[in-house]
Amino acid sequence: MLALATMAVREESRAGSTGEILDGIHHTVKPFRILHTESSRGLGGQEFRVLHEVMGMKDRGHQVILAVQPSSQLKDRALKCGLCVETVDMRKSRWISLVSSFTRLISKYNIDVINTHGSIDSWTASIAGRLSRNKPLIIRTRHKSTPISNTFRHRLLYRVLPHGIVTTGQVVREAMIQNNGIEESRIVSIPTGVDLSRYTPYAPDEDLKKEWQIDLGDLVVGTVAFLRDYKGLDYFLEAARLVADKMSNVWFWIVGSGPVQKELEQQIAVLGLRERVLLTGFREDIPQILGFMDVFVLSSISAEGVPQVLTQALAMERAVVATEVGGVSEVVQDGCSGLLCPPKDSAGLADKILTLLMAPDLRARLGQTGRRIVLNSYGVESMLDKTEALYLHLMSLRSLGHGNH
């Protein structure tokens, strides 16, 4: 099977690079019947990307079905948005029966395209697609930059089962080509798009000022994240301590919820930052919160593609300090659209934050440049255009006998 797949991919390479095709396609797209699968129960950047892509494709006239866990937070969000949702118990102990479950869904909705996102759903839905009489196009979206092992099963998952792979950053794409032997013509970077109708600069929300008792002249340094280890929030807090020692009128916001919240609360107490740091918990009003920040900080230490909250902050013309991980440097150009520093460097973060806090003109310039970059390349319509183009490109190659059968 692998040999046949390799031969097919070589033929596809002669037919043209996927990346080149995505840049050049302009057409009227016939509606697809798309099955998105996501086995995660949480609600972070990956799950929001899935939700917005499903909503966007539905708005474009495609029939889209979202298969999620019964206890998934994504399920509740999707139902509120009026999306077609199928609940599937995706426990690993149900591995074999999961293939049958997805096979039934493919047949029930006469699926043209399967787009998988999690681990177990990527395995089982891809196998179901390969076994199905429908012969749907299979796309695997890789959201994170975490290295992939070169084991036989990972080669099967990424080089044999899917017809195409989507990454959320060019750096992730290049790493998979170099380290995992993925053919260039079968993998494309499509960063998460920003809804520019929501994320647009405006004056800070007066209600937030009252809610959090922000005085005139106070400055806000903040981050928005699902509270996981790899978000590097412990380094953000260490940097906050260093900044607070030099400036007395700065607030620090951590917006979001997640498994490391208690550890962060303990660290805040140890650092003596209870009067300076606000843990807001999960919030819906992210544009308003970003609009209130003088400096947005991304302190991640690994696993990022192009983080959507980063492009959202730039769309709001926020000055950004970010660690140089994953695909961050694709959108944050050091000294042009933000400031970069190495991961796990609290002192470096603090230094960059202080530089921006003390230079309002620089903050304004970086924010304006950042928004122009997002407007040009990171809008949600661009994401959807490229997704439709990828589906069409891979389907056309299959019809010509060049695809990975």
C-alpha positions as CSV (number, residue, x, y, z in Angstrom):
1,M,0.0,0.0,0.0
2,L,2.8,2.4,0.9
3,A,4.6,1.7,-2.4
4,L,1.4,2.5,-4.3
5,A,0.8,5.6,-2.3
6,T,4.4,6.8,-3.0
7,M,4.0,6.2,-6.8
8,A,0.7,8.2,-6.7
9,V,2.3,11.1,-4.9
10,R,5.2,11.2,-7.4
11,E,2.6,11.6,-10.1
12,E,0.9,14.3,-8.2
13,S,4.2,16.2,-7.8
14,R,4.5,16.3,-11.6
15,A,1.0,17.6,-11.8
16,G,1.8,20.6,-9.6
17,S,2.5,21.7,-6.1
18,T,-0.5,22.0,-3.7
19,G,0.8,25.3,-2.4
20,E,1.0,26.7,-5.9
21,I,-2.5,25.6,-6.7
22,L,-4.0,27.2,-3.6
23,D,-2.5,30.5,-4.6
24,G,-4.0,30.5,-8.0
25,I,-7.5,29.0,-7.9
26,H,-10.5,31.2,-8.6
27,H,-13.7,29.4,-9.3
28,T,-17.3,28.7,-8.3
29,V,-17.2,25.8,-5.9
30,K,-19.8,23.0,-6.1
31,P,-21.1,22.2,-2.6
32,F,-19.3,19.4,-0.7
33,R,-20.7,17.0,1.9
34,I,-18.0,17.3,4.6
35,L,-17.5,15.3,7.8
36,H,-15.3,16.9,10.4
37,T,-14.2,14.8,13.4
38,E,-12.7,15.9,16.7
39,S,-12.1,13.6,19.6
40,S,-11.0,16.3,22.1
41,R,-13.4,17.1,25.0
42,G,-11.8,20.5,25.8
43,L,-12.2,23.9,24.3
44,G,-9.0,25.6,23.2
45,G,-7.6,27.1,20.0
46,Q,-7.8,23.8,18.1
47,E,-11.5,23.3,18.9
48,F,-12.3,26.9,18.1
49,R,-10.6,26.5,14.7
50,V,-12.7,23.5,14.0
51,L,-15.9,25.3,15.0
52,H,-15.2,28.4,12.9
53,E,-14.2,26.3,9.9
54,V,-17.4,24.2,10.1
55,M,-19.5,27.4,10.5
56,G,-17.7,29.1,7.6
57,M,-18.1,26.2,5.2
58,K,-21.7,25.8,6.1
59,D,-22.3,29.5,5.4
60,R,-20.7,28.9,1.9
61,G,-23.4,26.4,1.1
62,H,-21.6,23.1,2.0
63,Q,-23.3,20.4,4.0
64,V,-21.1,20.0,7.1
65,I,-21.4,17.4,9.8
66,L,-19.4,17.6,13.0
67,A,-18.7,14.3,14.9
68,V,-17.6,14.9,18.5
69,Q,-17.6,13.2,21.9
70,P,-20.9,13.1,23.8
71,S,-19.3,15.1,26.7
72,S,-17.4,17.5,24.4
73,Q,-17.6,21.3,25.1
74,L,-17.3,21.7,21.3
75,K,-20.6,19.8,21.0
76,D,-22.5,22.4,23.1
77,R,-21.0,25.3,21.1
78,A,-21.8,23.7,17.8
79,L,-25.4,23.0,18.7
80,K,-25.9,26.6,19.8
81,C,-24.6,27.7,16.4
82,G,-27.2,25.5,14.7
83,L,-24.7,23.1,13.2
84,C,-25.4,19.4,12.4
85,V,-23.7,17.4,15.2
86,E,-23.3,13.7,15.6
87,T,-22.1,12.4,18.9
88,V,-19.7,9.4,18.8
89,D,-18.1,7.7,21.8
90,M,-14.4,8.0,20.9
91,R,-12.9,6.1,23.8
92,K,-9.7,4.2,22.9
93,S,-11.3,1.0,24.1
94,R,-13.9,1.3,21.3
95,W,-11.2,1.6,18.6
96,I,-12.6,-1.2,16.4
97,S,-16.3,-0.2,16.8
98,L,-15.3,3.4,16.1
99,V,-14.4,2.5,12.5
100,S,-17.9,1.0,12.1
101,S,-19.5,4.2,13.6
102,F,-17.7,6.4,11.2
103,T,-18.4,4.1,8.2
104,R,-22.1,4.5,9.0
105,L,-21.9,8.3,9.2
106,I,-20.1,8.4,5.9
107,S,-22.9,6.3,4.3
108,K,-25.7,8.2,6.1
109,Y,-24.6,11.6,4.8
110,N,-23.0,10.4,1.5
111,I,-19.8,12.1,2.5
112,D,-17.4,13.6,-0.1
113,V,-14.7,14.8,2.3
114,I,-13.5,13.7,5.8
115,N,-11.4,16.2,7.7
116,T,-10.0,14.8,10.9
117,H,-8.4,16.8,13.8
118,G,-7.7,14.6,16.9
119,S,-5.7,11.5,17.4
120,I,-8.1,8.6,17.7
121,D,-10.6,10.1,15.3
122,S,-7.9,10.6,12.7
123,W,-7.0,6.9,12.9
124,T,-10.5,5.5,12.9
125,A,-12.3,8.0,10.6
126,S,-9.5,7.7,8.0
127,I,-9.7,3.9,8.0
128,A,-13.4,4.1,7.7
129,G,-13.0,6.4,4.7
130,R,-10.6,4.0,3.1
131,L,-13.0,1.1,3.6
132,S,-16.1,3.0,2.6
133,R,-17.8,2.6,-0.8
134,N,-18.1,6.4,-1.0
135,K,-14.3,6.7,-1.3
136,P,-14.3,10.2,0.3
137,L,-11.3,12.5,0.2
138,I,-9.4,12.3,3.5
139,I,-7.7,15.3,5.0
140,R,-5.7,15.3,8.3
141,T,-5.3,18.7,10.0
142,R,-2.3,18.9,12.2
143,H,-2.8,21.8,14.6
144,K,0.4,21.7,16.7
145,S,4.1,21.9,16.0
146,T,5.0,19.0,18.4
147,P,7.5,16.7,16.5
148,I,6.0,13.5,15.1
149,S,7.8,10.3,15.6
150,N,9.0,8.4,12.5
151,T,7.5,5.1,13.5
152,F,5.6,2.8,11.2
153,R,2.2,3.7,12.6
154,H,2.9,7.5,12.2
155,R,4.0,6.9,8.7
156,L,0.7,5.1,8.1
157,L,-1.3,7.9,9.8
158,Y,0.3,10.7,7.8
159,R,1.7,9.2,4.6
160,V,-0.8,6.5,3.7
161,L,-4.2,7.1,5.1
162,P,-4.9,10.7,4.2
163,H,-5.0,12.2,0.7
164,G,-3.8,15.5,2.0
165,I,-2.5,17.2,5.2
166,V,-3.3,20.7,6.5
167,T,-1.0,22.4,9.0
168,T,-1.7,25.7,10.8
169,G,1.7,27.1,10.0
170,Q,4.4,27.0,7.3
171,V,7.0,26.0,9.9
172,V,5.0,22.9,10.8
173,R,4.6,22.0,7.2
174,E,8.3,22.3,6.5
175,A,9.2,20.2,9.6
176,M,6.8,17.4,8.4
177,I,8.3,17.5,5.0
178,Q,11.9,17.3,6.3
179,N,11.5,15.1,9.3
180,N,8.6,12.8,8.3
181,G,9.0,12.5,4.6
182,I,5.7,14.0,3.6
183,E,5.6,14.9,-0.1
184,E,5.4,18.6,-0.6
185,S,2.4,18.3,-3.0
186,R,0.3,16.6,-0.3
187,I,0.7,19.1,2.6
188,V,-0.3,22.7,2.8
189,S,-0.3,25.4,5.5
190,I,-3.6,27.1,6.2
191,P,-3.4,29.2,9.3
192,T,-6.6,29.8,11.3
193,G,-8.4,32.8,10.0
194,V,-9.5,35.8,12.0
195,D,-13.1,37.1,11.9
196,L,-12.3,40.7,10.9
197,S,-15.8,41.8,11.5
198,R,-15.4,41.0,15.3
199,Y,-11.7,41.8,15.7
200,T,-11.4,45.4,14.7
201,P,-9.8,48.3,16.7
202,Y,-12.1,50.4,18.8
203,A,-11.9,52.4,22.0
204,P,-11.5,50.4,25.3
205,D,-14.8,49.1,26.8
206,E,-15.8,51.4,29.7
207,D,-17.7,48.5,31.3
208,L,-14.5,46.5,31.6
209,K,-12.8,49.5,33.1
210,K,-15.5,49.7,35.8
211,E,-15.6,45.9,36.3
212,W,-11.9,45.6,36.9
213,Q,-11.3,49.0,38.5
214,I,-8.8,50.3,36.0
215,D,-7.7,53.9,36.7
216,L,-6.7,56.5,34.1
217,G,-3.0,56.1,33.4
218,D,-2.9,52.4,34.3
219,L,-1.4,50.0,31.8
220,V,-2.5,46.4,31.1
221,V,-0.3,43.5,30.0
222,G,-2.2,40.4,29.2
223,T,-2.5,37.0,27.6
224,V,-5.4,34.8,26.5
225,A,-4.9,31.1,26.5
226,F,-6.3,27.7,27.5
227,L,-4.3,27.2,30.6
228,R,-1.9,24.3,29.7
229,D,1.7,23.7,30.5
230,Y,3.0,24.5,27.1
231,K,1.6,28.0,27.2
232,G,4.5,29.0,29.4
233,L,2.3,31.0,31.8
234,D,4.8,30.4,34.7
235,Y,7.3,32.4,32.6
236,F,4.7,35.1,32.0
237,L,4.2,35.4,35.8
238,E,8.0,35.5,36.4
239,A,8.2,38.3,33.8
240,A,5.3,40.1,35.5
241,R,7.2,40.1,38.8
242,L,10.2,41.7,37.1
243,V,8.1,44.3,35.3
244,A,6.1,45.1,38.5
245,D,9.4,45.8,40.3
246,K,10.1,48.6,37.9
247,M,6.6,50.0,37.2
248,S,3.8,50.4,39.7
249,N,0.9,51.2,37.4
250,V,0.8,47.9,35.4
251,W,-1.9,45.2,35.6
252,F,-1.4,41.7,34.4
253,W,-4.3,39.7,33.0
254,I,-4.5,36.0,32.3
255,V,-7.7,35.3,30.4
256,G,-8.9,31.7,30.2
257,S,-9.3,28.5,32.1
258,G,-7.6,25.1,32.1
259,P,-5.8,22.4,34.0
260,V,-2.9,24.5,35.4
261,Q,-5.0,27.2,37.0
262,K,-4.4,26.1,40.6
263,E,-0.6,26.0,40.0
264,L,-0.8,29.5,38.6
265,E,-2.8,30.7,41.6
266,Q,-0.1,29.3,43.9
267,Q,2.7,30.9,41.9
268,I,0.9,34.3,42.0
269,A,0.8,34.0,45.8
270,V,4.5,33.0,46.1
271,L,5.6,35.9,43.8
272,G,3.5,38.4,45.8
273,L,1.4,39.4,42.8
274,R,-2.1,39.0,44.1
275,E,-2.7,42.7,43.9
276,R,-1.3,42.9,40.4
277,V,-2.5,39.8,38.5
278,L,-6.0,39.0,37.5
279,L,-7.0,35.5,36.6
280,T,-10.3,36.2,34.8
281,G,-11.4,32.6,34.0
282,F,-13.1,31.8,30.7
283,R,-14.5,34.9,28.9
284,E,-16.6,35.3,25.8
285,D,-15.7,39.0,25.2
286,I,-12.2,38.4,23.8
287,P,-12.2,41.3,21.3
288,Q,-13.2,43.7,24.0
289,I,-10.5,42.3,26.4
290,L,-7.8,42.4,23.7
291,G,-8.8,46.0,22.9
292,F,-8.1,46.9,26.5
293,M,-4.6,45.5,26.6
294,D,-1.6,47.8,26.0
295,V,0.7,44.8,25.4
296,F,-0.4,41.3,24.5
297,V,2.0,38.5,25.5
298,L,2.3,35.0,24.0
299,S,4.7,33.1,26.3
300,S,4.3,29.6,24.8
301,I,7.3,27.2,25.1
302,S,6.2,24.7,22.4
303,A,3.4,23.1,20.3
304,E,2.1,26.2,18.5
305,G,1.4,26.5,14.8
306,V,0.3,30.1,14.2
307,P,-1.8,30.7,17.3
308,Q,-5.1,32.3,16.5
309,V,-5.2,34.5,19.5
310,L,-1.9,36.0,18.2
311,T,-3.5,37.0,14.9
312,Q,-6.6,38.2,16.8
313,A,-4.5,40.5,19.0
314,L,-2.7,41.9,15.9
315,A,-6.1,42.4,14.2
316,M,-7.0,44.6,17.2
317,E,-3.8,46.6,16.6
318,R,-2.3,45.4,19.9
319,A,1.5,45.6,20.4
320,V,2.7,42.0,20.9
321,V,5.6,40.3,22.7
322,A,5.8,36.7,21.7
323,T,8.2,33.7,22.1
324,E,9.7,32.4,18.9
325,V,8.1,28.9,18.8
326,G,6.2,27.1,16.0
327,G,4.9,29.4,13.3
328,V,4.9,32.5,15.5
329,S,7.6,34.3,13.5
330,E,5.5,33.9,10.3
331,V,3.2,36.6,11.6
332,V,5.3,38.4,14.2
333,Q,8.3,40.0,12.5
334,D,10.7,41.2,15.2
335,G,10.7,45.0,15.4
336,C,8.1,45.3,12.6
337,S,4.8,43.7,13.8
338,G,5.9,42.8,17.3
339,L,8.8,41.8,19.5
340,L,10.2,38.3,19.7
341,C,12.2,36.6,22.4
342,P,13.3,33.0,23.1
343,P,11.0,30.6,24.9
344,K,11.5,30.0,28.7
345,D,13.2,33.4,29.1
346,S,11.4,35.3,31.8
347,A,14.0,38.1,31.8
348,G,13.8,38.5,28.1
349,L,10.0,38.7,28.2
350,A,10.2,41.3,30.9
351,D,12.7,43.4,28.9
352,K,10.5,43.3,25.8
353,I,7.4,44.2,27.8
354,L,9.1,47.1,29.5
355,T,10.4,48.4,26.1
356,L,6.8,48.6,24.8
357,L,5.2,49.9,28.0
358,M,7.6,52.9,27.9
359,A,7.2,53.6,24.2
360,P,3.5,54.3,23.2
361,D,4.5,55.4,19.7
362,L,6.3,52.1,19.2
363,R,3.3,50.2,20.5
364,A,1.0,52.1,18.0
365,R,3.4,51.5,15.0
366,L,3.8,47.7,15.7
367,G,0.0,47.3,16.2
368,Q,-0.8,49.1,12.9
369,T,1.7,46.9,11.0
370,G,0.4,43.8,12.6
371,R,-3.2,44.6,11.6
372,R,-2.1,45.1,8.0
373,I,-0.5,41.7,7.9
374,V,-3.6,40.1,9.3
375,L,-5.8,41.9,6.8
376,N,-3.6,40.8,3.9
377,S,-3.2,37.1,4.8
378,Y,-5.0,35.9,7.9
379,G,-8.7,36.7,7.5
380,V,-11.3,33.9,7.9
381,E,-12.3,34.2,4.2
382,S,-8.7,33.5,3.1
383,M,-8.7,30.3,5.3
384,L,-12.0,29.1,3.7
385,D,-10.8,30.0,0.2
386,K,-7.7,27.9,0.7
387,T,-9.6,25.0,2.2
388,E,-12.1,24.8,-0.7
389,A,-9.2,25.1,-3.2
390,L,-7.4,22.2,-1.5
391,Y,-10.4,20.0,-1.6
392,L,-10.9,20.8,-5.3
393,H,-7.2,20.3,-6.2
394,L,-6.9,16.9,-4.5
395,M,-10.2,15.7,-6.0
396,S,-9.1,16.8,-9.5
397,L,-5.9,15.0,-9.1
398,R,-7.7,11.8,-8.0
399,S,-10.0,12.1,-11.1
400,L,-7.0,12.3,-13.3
401,G,-5.4,9.3,-11.6
402,H,-2.7,11.3,-9.8
403,G,-4.1,11.2,-6.3
404,N,-3.3,8.9,-3.4
405,H,-5.9,6.1,-4.0
